[in-house]
Amino acid sequence: MGLKSFIKSNRLKNDFGFWLYVFLHECSLLKFRLRTDEQVYKKRFKSTFGFELNLKDPKTLGEKIQWIKLNERKSFHTVCADKYEVRNYLSKRFGDKYLIPLVYQTDDWHTITPENIIRYPCIVKANHTSGDYRILRSCDDVNWEEFRRQCHLWLRSDYYLISREWQYKNIKRRIVVEEMLQTKDGKIPNVYKLHYFNSELKIVYVSVDREGVNKRNTYDADWNPLPFSWVPKEKSGKGVRGSEIAPPPTFDEMKRIGKEIAKEFKYVRVDFYDVDGKLYFGEITLHHGSGFDVFDPAEYDRVYGDMLKLQ
């Protein structure tokens, strides 16, 4: 085991390992603090797509998402990206019936205890990042001391500095605990990610059976299969598409709500769950994959870029 792997594997074991990891992680981020958002985008774009990012006359969807990241910045976007505050926005616009039941929320990692998390299974996540979550199926599923350190790390994370997506910059950091949605057969439901271009639904991106086959299917607004994948570069070309599935019972309701939200944006992704015919809201994502996911075949990057109008 290398030194980096050793430090990472021990970061939750004790306070010394925790603070050593924090120190080294902060040192690794120094280079990001010295670069502008545009410099970060251009470097990563060239590395991902193999050509220079054109922000003056963007053509591909990836280029246009980078343009949006630099030029579309509103305080409302911070609300949308905040996994806690967005609940209030949705409640006011559409009512509470689409919200996943809230178990607990806090900005103090010390309070992540069995006494405060009283419903299982549940999902514990950071409200200000992407991908920081843990499923708790029972109280006995957790080493609480180590898990509190994990939550402490989440709260310390400056996700804006890592992603350079402005909407994350001013979020008040919290830990949010929600009930874990399950279908009647005990599975985590599929995620339906509806992509709107100028308020029109163009791509439905479905994460299928995430704890099983974990595939990614794409459909148009009428549920016709689309002939491409759109995933991180390291997953491209690796058989990410699964067997075709039928649209969920609540698909029309998803489209109705998604279109209302999309009126506020040039481009946006609105996520939903269907749990045995009951609709739940997932999240609002302003920049799918931060604009760095790769189309396969690659020509669809330009095809969908042509569909998105920036002016």
C-alpha positions in Angstrom: 0.0 0.0 0.0 1.4 3.4 -1.0 1.7 6.3 1.4 -1.3 8.2 -0.1 -3.5 5.1 0.1 -2.4 4.4 3.7 -3.3 8.0 4.8 -6.6 7.9 3.0 -7.5 4.5 4.5 -6.7 5.8 8.0 -8.3 9.2 7.8 -11.4 8.1 9.8 -9.7 5.9 12.3 -8.4 8.6 14.7 -7.9 12.3 15.0 -4.3 12.2 14.0 -5.1 10.4 10.7 -8.0 12.8 10.1 -6.0 16.0 10.5 -3.1 14.6 8.5 -5.4 13.8 5.6 -7.0 17.3 5.9 -3.6 19.0 5.8 -2.4 17.0 2.8 -5.7 17.5 1.0 -5.6 21.3 1.5 -2.0 21.3 0.2 -3.1 19.5 -2.9 -5.7 22.2 -3.6 -3.3 25.1 -3.5 -2.7 24.9 -7.3 -6.5 25.3 -7.9 -6.6 28.5 -5.8 -4.0 30.0 -8.2 -6.1 29.4 -11.3 -9.2 31.2 -12.6 -12.3 29.3 -13.4 -11.7 29.8 -17.1 -8.2 28.4 -16.8 -9.4 25.3 -15.0 -12.2 24.7 -17.6 -9.8 25.1 -20.5 -7.2 22.7 -19.1 -9.7 20.0 -18.2 -11.6 20.4 -21.5 -8.4 19.9 -23.6 -7.5 16.8 -21.5 -11.0 15.3 -21.8 -11.9 16.1 -25.5 -8.5 16.5 -27.1 -9.2 20.0 -28.6 -9.1 23.6 -27.3 -12.2 25.0 -25.6 -13.8 27.8 -27.7 -15.7 30.1 -25.4 -16.1 32.9 -28.0 -18.1 30.7 -30.5 -19.0 27.4 -28.7 -20.4 24.7 -30.9 -20.5 21.4 -29.0 -22.8 20.8 -26.0 -19.7 20.4 -23.8 -18.4 23.8 -24.9 -21.8 25.4 -24.4 -22.1 24.1 -20.9 -18.6 25.6 -20.1 -19.9 28.9 -21.5 -23.0 28.7 -19.2 -20.8 27.9 -16.2 -18.9 31.2 -16.8 -21.7 33.5 -17.9 -24.9 32.3 -16.1 -24.6 33.0 -12.4 -27.6 34.0 -10.2 -28.3 33.7 -6.5 -31.2 31.5 -7.4 -28.7 28.9 -8.8 -27.3 28.6 -5.3 -30.7 27.6 -4.0 -31.1 25.0 -6.7 -27.8 23.4 -6.0 -28.4 23.3 -2.2 -29.9 19.9 -1.5 -31.6 21.3 1.6 -32.8 24.8 0.5 -34.1 23.4 -2.8 -36.7 21.6 -0.8 -38.2 24.9 0.3 -38.2 26.2 -3.3 -40.0 23.0 -4.5 -42.5 23.1 -1.7 -43.6 26.6 -2.5 -44.0 25.9 -6.2 -45.4 22.4 -6.2 -46.3 21.4 -2.7 -44.7 18.9 -0.3 -46.0 15.7 -1.9 -43.0 15.4 -4.2 -40.3 15.8 -1.4 -38.5 12.8 0.0 -39.3 12.7 3.7 -36.7 14.5 5.8 -35.3 12.7 8.8 -32.7 15.2 10.1 -30.5 18.1 9.1 -27.6 19.8 10.8 -24.6 22.0 10.3 -22.8 20.3 13.3 -21.2 17.0 12.6 -21.1 16.2 16.3 -24.9 15.7 16.2 -24.8 12.8 13.8 -25.8 10.2 16.4 -28.3 7.3 16.7 -30.5 9.5 18.9 -31.0 12.0 16.0 -31.1 9.6 13.1 -34.2 7.6 14.1 -35.6 6.2 10.8 -34.0 3.5 8.7 -33.1 2.9 5.9 -32.0 6.4 5.2 -29.4 8.3 3.1 -27.0 10.8 4.7 -25.5 13.3 2.4 -23.8 16.7 2.2 -26.0 19.4 0.8 -23.2 21.4 -0.9 -21.3 18.7 -2.9 -21.9 16.0 -5.5 -21.5 12.3 -4.7 -20.9 12.6 -0.9 -23.5 10.3 0.6 -23.9 7.1 2.5 -26.8 4.7 2.8 -27.6 3.5 6.3 -29.8 0.5 6.5 -29.9 0.2 10.3 -28.3 1.7 13.4 -26.0 -1.3 13.7 -24.7 -0.5 10.1 -22.6 2.3 11.4 -19.3 2.9 13.3 -20.6 6.3 14.6 -17.2 7.7 15.6 -15.8 7.1 12.1 -19.0 8.2 10.4 -19.0 11.5 12.3 -15.4 12.1 11.0 -16.7 11.4 7.5 -19.4 14.0 7.9 -16.8 16.4 9.3 -14.8 15.9 6.1 -17.9 16.6 4.0 -18.6 19.8 5.8 -15.0 20.9 5.4 -15.1 20.3 1.6 -15.0 23.3 -0.6 -16.8 21.8 -3.6 -16.7 25.0 -5.6 -12.9 25.0 -5.4 -12.8 21.4 -6.7 -15.5 21.7 -9.4 -15.4 25.4 -10.2 -19.2 25.4 -10.5 -20.2 28.8 -9.1 -23.5 27.7 -7.7 -21.8 25.7 -5.0 -19.7 28.6 -3.7 -22.1 30.2 -1.3 -24.1 27.3 0.0 -24.4 27.1 3.8 -23.0 23.6 4.4 -25.2 21.0 6.1 -25.6 17.3 6.5 -29.0 16.2 5.3 -30.7 12.9 6.2 -33.6 11.6 4.1 -35.6 8.4 4.1 -34.2 6.0 1.5 -36.7 5.4 -1.2 -37.4 1.7 -2.0 -39.7 0.0 -4.5 -42.0 -2.8 -3.3 -39.3 -5.4 -4.2 -36.8 -3.6 -1.9 -34.7 -2.0 -4.6 -33.5 1.6 -4.9 -35.6 3.1 -7.7 -34.2 4.2 -11.0 -33.3 7.9 -11.4 -34.8 9.7 -14.3 -32.7 12.7 -15.3 -34.6 15.0 -17.7 -32.4 17.4 -19.7 -34.0 20.6 -20.9 -32.6 22.8 -23.7 -34.3 26.2 -23.8 -37.3 24.7 -21.9 -37.7 21.8 -24.2 -37.0 18.2 -23.1 -34.3 16.7 -25.3 -32.7 13.8 -23.4 -34.0 11.5 -20.7 -31.0 9.9 -19.0 -32.0 6.9 -16.9 -29.8 5.4 -14.2 -31.1 1.8 -14.2 -31.0 -0.6 -11.2 -28.2 1.3 -9.5 -27.4 -1.5 -6.9 -27.7 -4.2 -9.6 -26.8 -3.9 -13.3 -26.2 -0.1 -12.9 -26.7 0.8 -16.5 -27.3 4.2 -18.3 -30.0 4.4 -20.9 -31.0 7.5 -23.0 -34.4 8.3 -24.5 -36.0 11.3 -26.2 -39.1 13.1 -24.9 -41.4 10.4 -26.4 -39.3 7.6 -24.9 -37.7 6.5 -28.1 -34.2 5.1 -27.4 -31.4 7.4 -28.4 -28.3 5.9 -30.1 -25.6 7.2 -27.8 -24.1 7.1 -24.3 -23.1 10.2 -22.4 -20.9 9.4 -19.5 -17.5 10.2 -17.9 -14.6 9.5 -20.3 -13.4 6.6 -18.2 -16.7 4.8 -18.7 -17.2 5.6 -22.4 -17.3 2.6 -24.7 -17.7 0.1 -21.8 -21.2 -1.2 -22.4 -23.0 1.3 -20.1 -26.4 0.8 -21.8 -28.7 -1.8 -20.4 -31.8 -3.5 -21.7 -34.6 -1.1 -22.8 -37.2 -0.3 -20.2 -40.7 1.2 -20.3 -41.4 4.7 -19.3 -42.4 5.1 -15.6 -46.1 5.6 -14.8 -45.4 9.2 -13.7 -43.4 10.2 -16.8 -45.9 12.8 -18.0 -46.0 14.3 -14.5 -42.2 14.5 -14.5 -42.2 16.3 -17.8 -44.8 18.8 -16.6 -42.9 19.7 -13.5 -39.5 19.6 -15.2 -40.7 22.0 -17.9 -41.9 24.5 -15.3 -38.5 24.5 -13.6 -36.7 24.6 -16.9 -38.2 28.0 -17.8 -35.6 29.6 -15.5 -32.6 28.2 -17.4 -31.0 27.9 -20.9 -30.0 24.4 -19.9 -30.9 22.3 -16.8 -31.2 18.8 -15.7 -34.1 17.9 -13.4 -34.0 14.5 -11.6 -37.0 12.4 -10.4 -37.7 9.0 -8.9 -40.8 6.9 -9.5 -41.5 4.5 -6.6 -44.3 2.1 -7.7 -46.2 4.9 -9.4 -45.5 7.7 -6.8 -43.3 10.6 -8.0 -40.5 12.1 -5.9 -38.2 15.0 -6.8 -34.5 14.2 -6.9 -32.4 17.3 -7.5 -31.7 20.2 -9.9 -28.4 20.0 -11.7 -27.2 23.0 -13.6 -24.3 21.4 -15.5 -24.5 17.6 -16.1 -21.1 16.1 -15.5 -19.8 19.7 -15.2 -19.9 19.7 -19.0 -17.1 17.1 -19.2 -19.1 13.9 -19.9 -18.3 12.3 -23.3 -20.8 11.4 -26.1 -20.3 8.0 -27.8 -20.5 8.4 -30.8 -18.7 11.7 -30.5 -20.7 13.5 -33.2 -23.7 13.8 -30.9 -21.8 16.4 -28.9 -22.2 18.7 -31.9 -25.8 17.5 -32.7 -27.0 18.5 -29.2 -24.8 21.6 -29.1 -26.7 22.8 -32.2 -30.0 22.4 -30.2 -29.0 24.6 -27.3 -29.3 28.3 -28.0 -27.3 30.6 -25.8 -28.7 33.9 -27.1 
